[in-house]
């Protein structure tokens, strides 16, 4: 693809051709990208997406690689690997945490705890990057981005701007970004937090981590496969449909939690896709409920 030249020229050795994406996803599944560009700062990320828009290059953004399933055929165009990880703690009566979008969100929550910054305890078990959490309104244990985010630094086609949380159109696991209402990429974010004793924050985090370990499987997965339907839980419906432990190839619906699909080794994206359709069809047949994917399907299918 000749229009990839601008990215190759700008990023040099950081731009690699025909890279298998499986190692960059939490499920360890996925074929090759035409070009993989590794970006180490919010400024580089802003520059890369601006070039892609200007040159009409299709791109997908990879952070921690959770909440996505990359096809076996891979991605045409560019995969932008977000490794922008700068963090700044601003102490005071109303402490503020600023971080670039490539930071692993759970790590950020633990670092905030050590500093005595309270408010992100719920995030200590959330997979993926800060950017992905802002994009999808991540949440757990009664907390979510809509409650704790102050504002987000976003790159638009024509400008870079700080958007207050009210401008992000948050709904349950959804935002203006996820609904494709705007062409924008999250570069960084700021949180409004509270001061507390690090020991107290750590105690809360330890409780959340213990609960998460008791209810969710270890191993390579994409995170929660489906959104919870109103008034119910996707995992409960899948379990009630008798699908816990069901397999297609080496892809399995976890025997521990019905809304987690686990890669048991040498699993193809097509196997996972077949398991998704099995779960959807069976739950619809038995309960009349249409399960909506929380995981996004990327690439050629």
FITI-235546 format. One line per field, with one value per residue (C-alpha): residue number from 0; chain; x, y, z. Coordinates in nm, 4 decimals. Layout:
N
voza <- [NUM;...] .
keba <- [A;...] .
east <- [X;...] .
north <- [Y;...] .
up <- [Z;...] .
//
This chain:
301
voza <- [0;1;2;3;4;5;6;7;8;9;10;11;12;13;14;15;16;17;18;19;20;21;22;23;24;25;26;27;28;29;30;31;32;33;34;35;36;37;38;39;40;41;42;43;44;45;46;47;48;49;50;51;52;53;54;55;56;57;58;59;60;61;62;63;64;65;66;67;68;69;70;71;72;73;74;75;76;77;78;79;80;81;82;83;84;85;86;87;88;89;90;91;92;93;94;95;96;97;98;99;100;101;102;103;104;105;106;107;108;109;110;111;112;113;114;115;116;117;118;119;120;121;122;123;124;125;126;127;128;129;130;131;132;133;134;135;136;137;138;139;140;141;142;143;144;145;146;147;148;149;150;151;152;153;154;155;156;157;158;159;160;161;162;163;164;165;166;167;168;169;170;171;172;173;174;175;176;177;178;179;180;181;182;183;184;185;186;187;188;189;190;191;192;193;194;195;196;197;198;199;200;201;202;203;204;205;206;207;208;209;210;211;212;213;214;215;216;217;218;219;220;221;222;223;224;225;226;227;228;229;230;231;232;233;234;235;236;237;238;239;240;241;242;243;244;245;246;247;248;249;250;251;252;253;254;255;256;257;258;259;260;261;262;263;264;265;266;267;268;269;270;271;272;273;274;275;276;277;278;279;280;281;282;283;284;285;286;287;288;289;290;291;292;293;294;295;296;297;298;299;300] .
keba <- [A;A;A;A;A;A;A;A;A;A;A;A;A;A;A;A;A;A;A;A;A;A;A;A;A;A;A;A;A;A;A;A;A;A;A;A;A;A;A;A;A;A;A;A;A;A;A;A;A;A;A;A;A;A;A;A;A;A;A;A;A;A;A;A;A;A;A;A;A;A;A;A;A;A;A;A;A;A;A;A;A;A;A;A;A;A;A;A;A;A;A;A;A;A;A;A;A;A;A;A;A;A;A;A;A;A;A;A;A;A;A;A;A;A;A;A;A;A;A;A;A;A;A;A;A;A;A;A;A;A;A;A;A;A;A;A;A;A;A;A;A;A;A;A;A;A;A;A;A;A;A;A;A;A;A;A;A;A;A;A;A;A;A;A;A;A;A;A;A;A;A;A;A;A;A;A;A;A;A;A;A;A;A;A;A;A;A;A;A;A;A;A;A;A;A;A;A;A;A;A;A;A;A;A;A;A;A;A;A;A;A;A;A;A;A;A;A;A;A;A;A;A;A;A;A;A;A;A;A;A;A;A;A;A;A;A;A;A;A;A;A;A;A;A;A;A;A;A;A;A;A;A;A;A;A;A;A;A;A;A;A;A;A;A;A;A;A;A;A;A;A;A;A;A;A;A;A;A;A;A;A;A;A;A;A;A;A;A;A;A;A;A;A;A;A;A;A;A;A;A;A] .
east <- [0.0000;0.1804;0.0023;0.1873;0.5031;0.4343;0.4176;0.7336;0.9233;0.8078;0.8478;1.1339;1.2187;0.9027;0.7022;0.7218;0.5553;0.3461;0.3562;0.1432;-0.0877;-0.1643;0.1145;-0.0309;-0.3791;-0.4920;-0.6502;-0.3271;-0.5272;-0.4975;-0.3339;-0.0915;-0.1214;0.0124;0.2020;0.2475;0.3591;0.4699;0.4045;0.5743;0.4026;0.0672;0.2270;0.3457;0.0014;-0.1592;0.0829;0.0270;-0.3534;-0.3357;-0.1184;-0.3618;-0.6600;-0.4751;-0.3550;-0.6848;-0.5062;-0.7353;-0.6057;-0.6885;-0.5651;-0.4137;-0.3444;-0.3563;-0.5309;-0.8341;-1.1958;-1.0963;-1.0882;-0.8545;-0.9436;-0.7161;-0.6673;-0.5420;-0.5785;-0.5402;-0.3826;-0.2164;-0.2222;-0.1161;0.0358;-0.0209;0.2726;0.2273;0.2697;0.3609;0.1901;0.1681;0.0297;-0.0791;-0.1179;-0.3417;-0.6766;-0.8413;-0.5733;-0.5640;-0.4106;-0.3009;-0.1899;-0.1317;-0.3697;-0.1259;-0.0851;-0.2187;-0.5234;-0.4922;-0.1283;-0.2354;-0.4885;-0.2204;0.0208;-0.2501;-0.3082;0.0580;0.0367;-0.2783;-0.5010;-0.8427;-1.1170;-0.9726;-0.9812;-1.2430;-1.0007;-0.7374;-0.8982;-0.9853;-0.7796;-0.6365;-0.5167;-0.6477;-0.7369;-0.9502;-1.1206;-1.2062;-1.3230;-1.5580;-1.6643;-1.5036;-1.6397;-1.6327;-1.7468;-1.9796;-1.7272;-1.6817;-1.5167;-1.8286;-1.8026;-1.4295;-1.3032;-1.2484;-1.1631;-0.9951;-0.7289;-0.8532;-0.7160;-0.9765;-0.9222;-0.8819;-0.7655;-0.6484;-0.8715;-0.9569;-1.3122;-1.4931;-1.6471;-1.9955;-1.8922;-1.8089;-2.1707;-2.1216;-2.3748;-2.3358;-2.0067;-2.0516;-1.9387;-1.9370;-1.6133;-1.7500;-2.0734;-1.8693;-2.0383;-1.7043;-1.3670;-1.1330;-0.8597;-0.7999;-0.4473;-0.4565;-0.6967;-0.7311;-0.9124;-1.0577;-0.9638;-0.9573;-0.6902;-0.6894;-0.4469;-0.2621;-0.3267;-0.7041;-0.6962;-0.4858;-0.7300;-1.0172;-0.8134;-0.7136;-1.0815;-1.1739;-0.8832;-0.9812;-1.3417;-1.2326;-1.0010;-1.2794;-1.5287;-1.3285;-1.0963;-0.7218;-0.5622;-0.5899;-0.9293;-1.0757;-1.2513;-1.6315;-1.7593;-2.1125;-2.2704;-2.5131;-2.8688;-3.1009;-3.1881;-2.9842;-2.6321;-2.4899;-2.2919;-2.6058;-2.7954;-2.5100;-2.4808;-2.8590;-2.8418;-2.6066;-2.3069;-2.0425;-1.7458;-1.8646;-1.5820;-1.5125;-1.1599;-0.9410;-1.1782;-1.3838;-1.6605;-1.5072;-1.6486;-1.5975;-1.7804;-2.0094;-1.9237;-1.5526;-1.4267;-1.0781;-0.8009;-0.6853;-0.3938;-0.3511;-0.7017;-0.8220;-1.0373;-1.2865;-1.3241;-1.4048;-1.6457;-1.8264;-1.8534;-1.9939;-2.2645;-2.3426;-2.3933;-2.6005;-2.8240;-2.8805;-2.9618;-3.2005;-3.3657;-3.4096;-3.4744;-3.5580;-3.2695;-3.0378;-2.6846;-2.4815;-2.1057;-1.8874;-1.5784;-1.5070;-1.4249;-1.1272;-0.9916;-1.1184;-1.3906] .
north <- [0.0000;0.3076;0.5465;0.3837;0.5648;0.8723;0.6571;0.4631;0.7869;0.9505;0.6574;0.4608;0.1465;0.1919;0.0953;-0.2784;-0.4646;-0.7846;-0.8262;-1.0996;-0.9301;-1.2282;-1.1408;-0.7907;-0.9096;-1.0412;-1.3456;-1.4219;-1.4469;-1.2603;-1.2512;-0.9959;-0.6202;-0.4658;-0.2226;-0.2056;0.1335;0.1566;0.4959;0.5980;0.9308;1.1039;1.3467;1.0590;0.9010;1.2318;1.2649;0.9071;0.9270;1.2668;1.1148;0.8219;1.0527;1.2792;0.9886;0.7938;0.4995;0.2632;0.2068;0.0206;0.1228;-0.1402;-0.0770;-0.3671;-0.5757;-0.6633;-0.6304;-0.7079;-1.0142;-0.9805;-1.2004;-1.4798;-1.2875;-0.9890;-0.6172;-0.4306;-0.0916;-0.0005;-0.1176;0.1665;0.0220;0.2730;0.2714;0.6322;0.5846;0.9161;0.9784;1.2849;1.2973;1.6478;1.6570;1.9007;1.9237;1.7963;1.5772;1.5288;1.2393;1.2930;1.0024;0.9197;0.6721;0.3826;0.3292;-0.0059;0.1036;-0.1491;-0.0472;0.3174;0.2360;0.0631;0.3542;0.6003;0.3933;0.4153;0.7957;0.8134;0.9083;0.7435;0.6922;0.4394;0.1352;-0.0254;-0.0011;-0.2240;-0.5286;-0.3741;-0.5101;-0.2980;0.0595;0.3912;0.4875;0.1765;0.2489;0.6062;0.4783;0.2149;0.3705;0.0848;0.0038;-0.2464;-0.2778;0.0226;0.2614;0.3708;0.6317;0.8482;0.9031;0.9647;1.1137;1.4900;1.5388;1.3687;1.4928;1.3905;1.4186;1.5098;1.5357;1.9135;1.9845;1.8531;1.9443;1.8730;1.7430;1.7474;1.4163;1.5485;1.5726;1.2014;1.0849;0.8080;0.5273;0.1701;0.0524;0.3081;0.6559;0.8912;0.7172;0.3646;0.4615;0.6182;0.9534;1.1302;1.0575;1.1029;0.9223;0.9458;1.0723;1.1289;1.1807;1.3546;1.2227;1.4040;1.1981;1.2247;1.2021;0.8911;0.6725;0.4357;0.1422;0.1950;0.2189;-0.0977;-0.2879;-0.2014;-0.2971;-0.6296;-0.7090;-0.6290;-0.8358;-1.1341;-1.1142;-1.0893;-1.3913;-1.5953;-1.5247;-1.4806;-1.7242;-1.6842;-1.7359;-1.5731;-1.4131;-1.0926;-0.9936;-0.9886;-1.1128;-0.9676;-0.6625;-0.7384;-0.7038;-0.4738;-0.6285;-0.9440;-1.0792;-1.2268;-1.4832;-1.6018;-1.6456;-1.8382;-2.0626;-2.1176;-2.2148;-2.4977;-2.3594;-2.3323;-2.5388;-2.5558;-2.5661;-2.5019;-2.6179;-2.4776;-2.1921;-2.2562;-2.0820;-2.0744;-2.3279;-2.0566;-1.7662;-1.7951;-1.4518;-1.5300;-1.7151;-1.8565;-1.9447;-2.2909;-2.2939;-2.2596;-2.1123;-1.9437;-1.6325;-1.8320;-2.0815;-1.7958;-1.6445;-1.9792;-1.9961;-1.6409;-1.7350;-2.0535;-1.8546;-1.5860;-1.8335;-2.0580;-1.7712;-1.6204;-1.9585;-2.0391;-1.6970;-1.4596;-1.2290;-1.0837;-1.0697;-0.7683;-0.7979;-0.5952;-0.7220;-0.5580;-0.7661;-0.6236;-0.7105;-0.9159;-1.1706] .
up <- [0.0000;-0.1293;0.1076;0.3999;0.2886;0.5030;0.8180;0.7265;0.6619;0.9857;1.2250;1.0665;1.2666;1.4766;1.1648;1.0908;0.8041;0.8176;1.1957;1.3541;1.6062;1.8335;2.0839;2.1186;2.2214;2.5603;2.3915;2.1998;1.8773;1.5469;1.2048;1.0533;1.0084;0.6887;0.9114;1.2889;1.4231;1.7873;1.9470;2.2718;2.3534;2.3185;2.0730;1.8517;1.8653;1.7659;1.4754;1.3558;1.3495;1.1774;0.9038;0.8691;0.8285;0.5864;0.3689;0.3996;0.5621;0.7538;1.1063;1.4252;1.7669;1.9978;2.3647;2.6084;2.3438;2.5575;2.4438;2.0843;1.8618;1.5617;1.2650;1.1448;0.8184;1.0164;0.9494;0.6238;0.6718;0.9991;1.3580;1.5876;1.9060;2.1856;2.4283;2.5504;2.9264;3.0924;3.4302;3.6549;4.0101;4.1176;4.4952;4.6850;4.8646;4.5421;4.3821;4.0062;3.8134;3.4515;3.2358;2.8711;2.7130;2.6712;3.0470;3.1718;3.3701;3.6531;3.7077;3.7227;3.9955;4.2035;4.1574;4.2648;4.5796;4.6804;4.6451;4.8609;4.5653;4.6146;4.3563;4.1122;4.3419;4.1127;3.8200;3.9810;3.8181;3.4808;3.1879;2.9097;2.8816;3.0050;2.6478;2.6075;2.9403;2.8319;2.4921;2.6346;2.9678;3.1592;3.5015;3.7878;4.1488;4.1291;3.9739;3.6137;3.3940;3.3815;3.7579;3.8006;3.4753;3.4699;3.1035;2.8073;2.5650;2.2197;1.8676;1.6064;1.2335;1.2480;1.6042;1.9388;2.2314;2.5942;2.6248;2.9626;3.0671;2.9807;2.6140;2.5909;2.5758;2.8278;2.8577;2.9827;2.8268;2.5512;2.4419;2.1437;2.0385;2.0545;1.8761;1.5916;1.6464;1.6111;1.4530;1.7441;1.9356;2.3112;2.3845;2.7618;3.0507;3.3865;3.6938;3.9930;4.2972;4.6787;4.9444;5.1641;5.3551;5.1201;5.3581;5.3373;4.9577;4.9344;5.1566;4.9225;4.6157;4.7738;4.8358;4.4741;4.3385;4.5556;4.4358;4.0743;4.1042;4.2632;3.9858;3.6651;3.4902;3.4494;3.1103;2.7700;2.7086;2.5691;2.8919;2.9096;2.5737;2.5859;2.7456;3.0267;2.8963;3.0966;3.4307;3.3766;3.3289;3.0107;3.2110;3.3922;3.0646;2.9026;3.2087;3.2196;2.8521;2.9533;2.7656;3.0400;2.9251;2.5618;2.3073;1.9422;1.8667;2.1442;2.2267;2.5394;2.7314;3.0773;3.3261;3.5919;3.4226;3.1209;2.9800;2.9404;2.6338;2.6891;2.4454;2.5509;2.3044;1.9251;1.8994;1.5826;1.5712;1.3638;1.6516;1.8904;1.6373;1.6075;1.9869;1.9935;1.7444;1.9378;2.2588;2.0850;1.9039;2.2065;2.4450;2.1896;2.1308;2.5005;2.6542;2.3689;2.4645;2.1997;2.3418;2.2255;2.1907;2.4241;2.2418;1.9052;1.5958;1.4061;1.0624;0.7690;0.8408] .
//
